[in-house]
Amino acid sequence: MTFLHDLSTFRFLQYAVLAALLAAIPAGVMGCWVVVRRSTYVAGAISHCILAGIGAAVYLQRVHGVTWMTPALGAVITAVGAALIVGYTTLRSRFRHDSVLSAVWAVGMALGVSFLAATPGYQTDLMSYLFGNILMVGPAELWLMVLLNLCVVGLMALFHDRFLLIGFNAEMARLRGVHVERYELLFMVLTALTIVLLVQVVGIVLALALLTLPGATAGLITRRLGPMMALASLLVLGVTIGGLALSYAPNWPTGATIIELAAALYLGVAVVTGIRRRHFRGHKGDGAV
């Protein structure tokens, strides 16, 4: 009730709800693709590498006076760069896939910590970057989220058929003349941009969970990709606003509460689904006898 009362009064709460709305659709769409294609580790490497861009942006702003280089812009540049590096090295080189992802993951985090440590007075901000604070989202971040939202959703809708063909039968796509590597790179870039959106909500460490848990939950309920994406988007919106409301009055960490709610929802659906399947199999076995 405190959250609902303050929502109509305080602008920062209204910004937080808008951020949840803007993150829901791309997170639901890309999260389902990440779950279906089993590319969670790729998304994890990209999300953790974002700390390097944020740290570099803060360092350039405070130490060298580069005011236009905001942490959000640094996150976008680093995320896209990491996606292209991962895509190129895994698609066109002989490097081991897991080795490349581990290197990107570790080096990105290390560079981010080093840049923040070299910035006077900014060492204490590390926790907010890692675990996020949706209540700190401002107009500039919202406009960036609008732009990223339009980019991700628009490109996914435009190339949906090709992503579908590549995701489930890459060889057939090649036979039809589709440039598979090009669209794989585009998929990774769109994943990176979605992660930047989620970093604004729950931070670097928890972005991967918010990307994958709702998609995995929706996958337990339906196997059709379209309904799965729609349901996952609703789940992202529900757990984000629900976690924001639950954590507001007791002053709990908002990002952590959002992920805990998403995990509890996943476990609940998994238990109910398992019980229903066993019940169905039991009835089917009785009928066969």
N, C-alpha and C positions, 0 to 999 in steps of 0.2 A: 504493500500500500504506500509505503514511503517513496518507492521508486515511481509509481504511477502519479503520485502527487507532485513530485519534483520534476517529472518529465514535461509537464506543461509550463514549468517555470524557468528551468535552467537550460540555457542554450547548449552547454556541453553534453547534456544527456540527449538532446535532440540530434546533435551531430553524431553521437555514438550509435543511435538507432539507425540513422541514415547510412552510416558506415556498414552496419550489419546488413541492411538491405542491398547495398551495392556489392557486398562480398558474396551474397547468397547464390546468385545465378551462376556466375563464372565458377565458383567453388563447387557447386553441384554438378555442373557440366563437366569440367575438367577432372574433378575428383572421381567421377564414375569412369572416365577414360583411363585415369591412372590405375584404378583398382582393376578394371577389366584387362588392361594390358600388362598388369603386374610391373609397373614402372615406379613403384614407391621409392626405391632406393635412388633413382634419378632425381625425383622431386626432393628427397631429403638432402642430397648433395647440393642442389641448387639453392634450397632454402637456407642452409647453413653458410653457404658462400656469400650470401647477401650481407653478412656482417662486415665483410671487407669493404663493400661499397659504402655502407653507412659510416663506418669508421673513417674512411678516406674523406668522405664529404664533410664530416664534422671537423676533421683535422684541417682541411683546406679552408673552411669557413672561419674557424677561430684563430688559426695560426697564420694563414696567408691572406685572409680577407677576401676569399672567393665567395661572395655572398650568394651568387646564383646557384651554387652547388649545394642543394639541400639534401638532407639524409634520404628523403624519398626518391629524389632523382638519382642519387648514388646507388640506391637499392635497385632501381630499374636498370641502370647501365650494367651493374655487376651481374644481375640475374640473367639478362639477355646474353651478356658475354659468357657466363658460365654455361648457359644452355648451348650456345654455339660451340664452345670448346668440347663439352661432353658429347654433343652430337657428332662433331667432326672426328674426334679421336676414336669414337666407338663405331662409327659407320664406315670410315675410310682409312683406318690405320690398323696396325696389328697389335696395338696396345690392348691389354686385358681390360674388359669392361669394368670389373670390380676394382681394379687398381686405379683406373682413371677417376672413378667416382669417389673412392677413398681419398685420393690426392686433392681433388677439388673441394671436398667436404672439409678436410683438415686444414689445408692451406688458407681457404677462405676465412675460417674461424680464427686462425692464428694471425692473419693480417689485420682482421678487424680489431682484435684485442690489442695488437701492437699500435695501431693508429689511435685508438681511444686512450691508451696509456700515454702516448706522446702528446695528447691534447690537454693542456692545463685545465684542471677543474672538471673534466668530463669523465673521469674514471667511474664515478658513481652512477652514470647513466647506462652503464653496461647492462644492468638487470632489466631496465625498461626496454632496451632494444631486444634482449633475449626473450623476454616473456610478455612484452607488449603492455599497452595500456589504452584500451579503446576510448577511455574517457578523455584522453589527450588529443584526440583527432580534431583538427581544425578545418576551416574552409579550404585552405590550400591542399590538404590531404584529401578532402572530399572531391575536389575538382580533378585531382589526379586519379582518384578511384573511378570517377565517371568516365574519364578518358580510357583507362585500362579496361573498364567494363565493356565499353563499346567496341574496343579493339578485339578483346577475347571472344565475346559473344558473336560479334559480326563475322569474324574470320572463321569461327567454328561453324556457324550457320552456312557461310558461303562454300566451304570445302567439306561439308559434313559427309557427303557420299564418298569422297576420296579417302577421308580419314577412316570411314567405315570399312572400305575395301582393303586399305593398307593394314588396318588393325587386325583383321581376321583372315586375310589371305594376301600377303605381300607378293607372292609369286604371281598370282592372278593379276594383281595390279600392274606388275612389270610387263606381263604379256599384253595388257591393254594399253601399254604406252605411258603409264603414269610414272612420273619421276619420284620414286619412292623415297630416296634420300632427301630430296628437297622438302617433301611433306613431313618427313620425320623430324627434320630440323625445325620446321614451322611448329610442329606439335610441341617440341621441347621449349621453344620460345613462348608459346601460349601458356604452357605449364608454368614457366618462370614468371610471367606477368601475373598469373593468378596467385602465385605464391606471394608476390609483392603486395597484392591486395590483402591477403590474409595476414601478412606481417603487420599491417596497420591495425589489425583487430586483436591478434593473440601473440604477436612477437615471432621471432625467428625460430625458436626451439619448438613452439607448439603449432606452427603453421601447418606442418606436415600432418599432424593429427586431425586438424580441422578440415584439411583437404581430403583425407582418406576415410575417416570414420563414418561420416554421413553417407558417402558413396557405398561403403561396405554394408552399412545398415540397410540402405535401399536395395542392395543386391540380394539381401536375405528375403526381401518381400516380393520382388519381381525380377524376372530375368530379361525383360524387354528393355532395351537401352533407353528409348525415349521416356517411358514412365519412370525408369530408374533415375534419370537426370532430373526430371521434374520433382520427384519425391526427395531426392538428395538436396536440391536447392531449398525446399521447404524445411528440411531437417536442419540445414546450416542456419537458416534464418531463425528457426525455433530455438536451437540450442544457444545461439549467440545472444538473442534477446533474453532468453530464459536465464542464461548464465549471468548476464548483465544485471537483471532484476534481482536474482538470488544473492549476488555478491554485493549489491549496492548498500543496503542498510547495515549489515555486519562488517562492511569494509574488508571483505575477502579479496584475494587477488582475482581480478576479473577473468584474465586469460585462462588461468588454471581452472576456475569454476566452469568456464565454457567447455573445456576439454573433458573435465570430469563428468559433466552432464552428457556430452556426446558419447563418452565411453560407457556410461551407465545405460544409455538408450540402446547402444549396440549390444551390450550384454543381455539386456532385457528382451530385445527382439530375437537374439540368438537362442535364448532359453525357450521362449514361446514357440519359435519355429521348430526347434528340435523336438519339443513335446508333441506338437501337431504332427510332425512327420512320423514319429514312433507310433502315435495313435492311429494314423492313417495306415501304416504298414500292418499294425495289429488287426485292424478291421479287414484289410485286404487278405491277410493270412487266414482269418476265420472264414471268409467267404470262399476261399479256395478249398478249405477242408470240407 
